[in-house]
Amino acid sequence: MTGLIIMRNTVASLFLMAVLPVTAALAEDLKPMDMDAVDPDLLESFFGPWQIRDEGGNRLCKVTLKRDETIGGSQIDIDPACVKAFPVMGDITAWRLKENWTIELVDATRKTRITFETPDETYIAQPQTDGIFTIEQLAGE
């Protein structure tokens, strides 16, 4: 009986060692958005002012996602007050648009610090860093 339990645990461990790296790799290996394959009007409407906020909407941070390229992605303008609301924003130097309209905020070393995914119609921060919960496009600005 003990041998059977050891064998079962060994098989389960081998399975997890094989599956977990693949699962983690899939989450981290989103490819950059193919800008040429996207409707130009839809893509153009994506650029502009956005607001980062915590879950309760008490802490806010205004950013502008720009089309212009920079080291690590595209340019981002960050309101100076953002660092007080969310200290991690002091490290952000660029943003990237990935498959499935995923938004990444990256630092000067090109490391992704925050990823915003859309499980439904709302962007949700993964991971939630410094209390950042979502990013929403500001209309009419």
PASE-193959 format. One record per residue: residue in one letter; x, y, z of N, C-alpha, C, CB in turn. Coordinates in steps of 0.02 Angstrom, whole numbers, padded with zeros to 5 digits, always signed. Glycine has a CB too. Layout:
<rs>
aXYZXYZXYZXYZ...
</rs>
This chain:
<rs>
m+00041-00060+00000+00000+00000+00000+00043+00063+00000-00047+00000+00060t+00096+00063+00041+00140+00121+00044+00173+00135-00023+00193+00111+00099g+00193+00080-00058+00224+00088-00124+00176+00119-00174+00247+00021-00149l+00112+00101-00169+00061+00129-00214+00053+00204-00202-00006+00092-00205i+00052+00223-00139+00045+00295-00122+00106+00334-00146+00037+00304-00045i+00165+00306-00137+00226+00340-00160+00225+00346-00236+00290+00301-00137m+00205+00293-00271+00201+00296-00344+00150+00348-00367+00184+00226-00373r+00092+00349-00334+00040+00397-00353+00065+00469-00343-00024+00385-00313n+00099+00481-00286+00125+00548-00272+00180+00566-00322+00153+00551-00200t+00221+00518-00342+00273+00531-00391+00243+00549-00459+00320+00470-00398v+00193+00511-00480+00159+00526-00543+00127+00595-00541+00106+00472-00559a+00093+00611-00486+00062+00677-00478+00114+00732-00480+00021+00681-00413s+00171+00721-00448+00224+00772-00448+00252+00782-00518+00280+00751-00400l+00263+00727-00554+00289+00733-00622+00239+00769-00667+00304+00663-00651f+00175+00755-00658+00124+00789-00698+00125+00865-00684+00054+00761-00682l+00128+00883-00620+00129+00954-00603+00192+00988-00629+00124+00963-00527m+00249+00954-00626+00310+00984-00651+00306+00995-00726+00371+00941-00633a+00270+00951-00761+00263+00958-00833+00213+01012-00851+00243+00892-00864v+00158+01018-00814+00103+01063-00832+00114+01134-00807+00039+01036-00804l+00138+01143-00747+00143+01210-00718+00187+01257-00759+00171+01205-00648p+00246+01236-00782+00286+01283-00823+00249+01304-00887+00353+01252-00841v+00213+01258-00918+00176+01274-00979+00122+01324-00963+00147+01210-01011t+00084+01313-00909+00030+01359-00890+00058+01428-00875-00008+01332-00830a+00112+01431-00836+00142+01495-00819+00170+01529-00882+00198+01486-00768a+00200+01490-00926+00227+01519-00988+00173+01548-01031+00266+01466-01027l+00115+01514-01036+00060+01540-01076+00036+01607-01050+00003+01490-01078a+00032+01614-00984+00009+01677-00954+00059+01733-00966-00003+01668-00879e+00123+01717-00968+00174+01769-00974+00195+01782-01047+00235+01749-00934d+00177+01738-01093+00201+01744-01161+00151+01770-01210+00225+01677-01184l+00110+01817-01189+00065+01849-01237+00108+01885-01288+00015+01897-01202k+00089+01880-01350+00127+01913-01403+00102+01985-01410+00119+01875-01469p+00146+02028-01436+00123+02097-01449+00065+02097-01498+00181+02140-01477m+00020+02144-01490-00037+02151-01535-00012+02164-01606-00085+02208-01512d-00039+02129-01654-00023+02140-01724-00062+02202-01747-00039+02077-01768m-00031+02259-01743-00064+02323-01759-00090+02326-01831-00016+02380-01746d-00057+02290-01875-00078+02290-01945-00142+02250-01957-00022+02263-01990a-00157+02205-01911-00216+02162-01918-00279+02191-01885-00202+02093-01890v-00270+02249-01852-00325+02280-01815-00355+02337-01856-00301+02305-01746d-00419+02346-01851-00453+02402-01883-00419+02467-01861-00530+02403-01866p-00391+02506-01907-00354+02567-01888-00396+02616-01846-00330+02602-01950d-00460+02622-01860-00502+02668-01820-00510+02643-01749-00571+02676-01853l-00517+02578-01741-00524+02548-01674-00459+02558-01636-00542+02473-01679l-00403+02546-01669-00338+02555-01637-00327+02627-01617-00282+02531-01683e-00343+02673-01662-00333+02745-01648-00375+02767-01588-00352+02787-01710s-00435+02740-01581-00478+02759-01525-00450+02734-01458-00548+02732-01535f-00404+02688-01461-00375+02659-01400-00326+02708-01367-00340+02593-01415f-00291+02747-01407-00241+02793-01381-00276+02853-01349-00193+02817-01437g-00244+02881-01298-00272+02940-01265-00275+02932-01190-00341+02954-01292p-00318+02972-01157-00320+02974-01085-00356+02913-01054-00354+03037-01062w-00327+02888-01001-00354+02833-00962-00348+02850-00888-00316+02766-00978q-00385+02815-00847-00382+02827-00775-00371+02760-00740-00446+02862-00749i-00320+02757-00699-00307+02699-00656-00339+02714-00589-00229+02685-00649r-00370+02663-00560-00402+02674-00495-00401+02612-00452-00475+02697-00505d-00412+02623-00388-00418+02566-00342-00490+02539-00347-00400+02587-00269e-00504+02486-00311-00569+02453-00318-00626+02498-00296-00570+02389-00278g-00616+02539-00245-00668+02583-00220-00674+02649-00258-00657+02597-00148g-00626+02663-00302-00626+02726-00339-00603+02785-00298-00695+02739-00366n-00571+02772-00241-00548+02826-00197-00481+02854-00218-00545+02801-00126r-00438+02811-00246-00373+02834-00270-00374+02830-00346-00315+02790-00240l-00354+02885-00377-00357+02891-00450-00290+02914-00477-00412+02940-00471c-00278+02897-00540-00216+02915-00574-00230+02922-00647-00160+02862-00561k-00216+02979-00675-00228+02991-00747-00164+02978-00786-00254+03063-00759v-00171+02938-00840-00116+02923-00885-00140+02934-00956-00089+02851-00874t-00093+02945-01001-00109+02950-01072-00067+02898-01108-00095+03022-01100l-00102+02852-01142-00068+02801-01181-00057+02828-01251-00110+02735-01183k+00006+02831-01270+00025+02861-01335+00045+02807-01385+00082+02911-01325r+00041+02826-01448+00060+02781-01503+00137+02780-01511+00027+02804-01568d+00170+02835-01496+00242+02841-01507+00281+02788-01469+00266+02911-01488e+00330+02759-01503+00371+02707-01473+00425+02736-01428+00402+02663-01526t+00445+02696-01379+00500+02713-01334+00532+02647-01314+00476+02754-01272i+00585+02649-01275+00618+02588-01252+00569+02548-01210+00683+02605-01212g+00557+02487-01229+00513+02443-01190+00441+02442-01212+00516+02462-01120g+00421+02485-01258+00352+02486-01280+00333+02552-01312+00306+02472-01222s+00277+02579-01289+00253+02644-01314+00255+02694-01257+00181+02638-01343q+00256+02758-01276+00260+02811-01227+00196+02815-01185+00272+02879-01261i+00206+02834-01122+00150+02845-01076+00164+02909-01038+00142+02784-01028d+00114+02953-01034+00118+03012-00992+00082+02995-00927+00087+03076-01027i+00115+03009-00872+00087+02992-00806+00081+03056-00766+00131+02940-00769d+00022+03071-00742+00011+03129-00699+00057+03123-00638-00065+03135-00677p+00093+03176-00620+00139+03173-00563+00105+03152-00498+00171+03240-00553a+00041+03164-00490+00005+03145-00429-00004+03069-00424-00063+03179-00427c+00007+03034-00478-00002+02961-00479+00043+02926-00428+00011+02933-00548v+00104+02951-00421+00152+02918-00377+00128+02920-00305+00221+02951-00383k+00094+02972-00286+00067+02976-00218+00009+02926-00210+00042+03048-00201a-00033+02920-00260-00089+02873-00257-00066+02801-00262-00140+02889-00313f-00020+02788-00307+00005+02721-00320+00081+02725-00331-00031+02688-00382p+00122+02713-00279+00194+02721-00284+00227+02683-00342+00226+02698-00221v+00201+02626-00362+00230+02588-00418+00230+02629-00482+00192+02523-00429m+00185+02677-00489+00182+02718-00550+00245+02759-00560+00122+02763-00547g+00284+02771-00507+00348+02805-00513+00399+02765-00552+00375+02822-00445d+00388+02699-00558+00434+02655-00594+00413+02644-00667+00438+02589-00558i+00353+02663-00685+00327+02648-00751+00355+02697-00802+00249+02651-00751t+00382+02669-00857+00412+02711-00909+00382+02699-00978+00487+02699-00912a+00343+02646-00985+00314+02630-01050+00253+02585-01040+00367+02595-01097w+00218+02574-01095+00162+02527-01095+00164+02487-01159+00093+02565-01087r+00132+02429-01157+00130+02385-01216+00059+02358-01225+00181+02326-01209l+00040+02350-01287-00025+02320-01304-00011+02250-01328-00064+02362-01358k-00042+02201-01295-00030+02131-01310-00094+02100-01340-00008+02093-01248e-00088+02037-01358-00145+02000-01385-00205+02008-01338-00128+01925-01394n-00264+02002-01367-00327+02008-01329-00336+02076-01297-00329+01954-01275w-00302+02127-01324-00307+02196-01300-00282+02202-01227-00378+02221-01305t-00236+02160-01209-00206+02162-01142-00157+02221-01139-00169+02095-01125i-00160+02259-01085-00116+02317-01075-00064+02299-01022-00156+02380-01053e+00000+02310-01038+00053+02301-00989+00086+02368-00975+00105+02250-01015l+00099+02381-00911+00139+02438-00890+00207+02411-00871+00105+02477-00830v+00259+02442-00899+00327+02415-00890+00374+02469-00861+00355+02389-00956d+00427+02444-00829+00475+02490-00799+00535+02501-00846+00500+02463-00731a+00585+02538-00823+00642+02556-00865+00684+02496-00886+00685+02605-00829t+00678+02440-00850+00715+02380-00868+00673+02335-00914+00735+02341-00805r+00617+02361-00937+00570+02326-00982+00533+02269-00948+00607+02299-01042k+00534+02270-00882+00498+02219-00843+00425+02239-00836+00531+02209-00773t+00380+02192-00850+00309+02206-00841+00294+02211-00767+00266+02150-00875r+00266+02266-00746+00249+02277-00676+00175+02264-00662+00267+02347-00654i+00132+02284-00710+00060+02274-00702+00032+02254-00770+00024+02339-00674t-00012+02205-00769-00046+02183-00829-00121+02194-00818-00031+02109-00846f-00153+02227-00866-00226+02236-00863-00257+02190-00915-00245+02312-00876e-00298+02144-00892-00333+02097-00935-00408+02112-00934-00319+02024-00914t-00442+02090-00986-00514+02101-00990-00552+02034-00989-00532+02140-01054p-00566+02009-00929-00605+01947-00926-00677+01958-00950-00604+01919-00854d-00700+02020-00947-00765+02038-00973-00757+02104-01010-00820+02044-00916e-00793+02155-00992-00786+02220-01026-00743+02269-00985-00855+02251-01038t-00718+02247-00928-00680+02290-00884-00609+02265-00878-00713+02293-00814y-00561+02310-00881-00491+02291-00870-00479+02281-00796-00443+02345-00899i-00446+02226-00778-00430+02210-00709-00354+02201-00705-00467+02146-00685a-00324+02230-00653-00252+02226-00643-00231+02157-00619-00228+02280-00594q-00179+02130-00650-00150+02066-00629-00074+02075-00628-00172+02008-00677p-00040+02078-00575-00067+02076-00507-00091+02145-00485-00014+02049-00459q-00131+02145-00433-00150+02209-00404-00091+02234-00363-00216+02203-00359t-00060+02287-00387-00001+02314-00355-00017+02383-00327+00058+02319-00405d+00002+02395-00265-00011+02459-00231-00086+02477-00231+00028+02516-00265g-00128+02426-00235-00200+02438-00234-00231+02453-00301-00215+02494-00188i-00191+02452-00355-00218+02465-00422-00265+02408-00440-00161+02472-00475f-00327+02426-00459-00378+02376-00475-00395+02376-00550-00441+02389-00434t-00401+02435-00579-00424+02438-00649-00394+02498-00685-00499+02440-00652i-00401+02496-00751-00386+02553-00793-00446+02562-00839-00318+02543-00835e-00469+02625-00845-00529+02638-00886-00513+02696-00932-00590+02655-00841q-00536+02689-00994-00526+02742-01042-00573+02801-01025-00539+02716-01114l-00546+02861-01028-00585+02921-01015-00615+02946-01080-00542+02976-00982a-00679+02952-01083-00713+02973-01143-00716+03049-01147-00784+02943-01146g-00712+03074-01208-00723+03146-01219-00669+03193-01196-00785+03166-01186e-00609+03167-01185-00554+03211-01164-00504+03219-01219-00519+03185-01102
</rs>
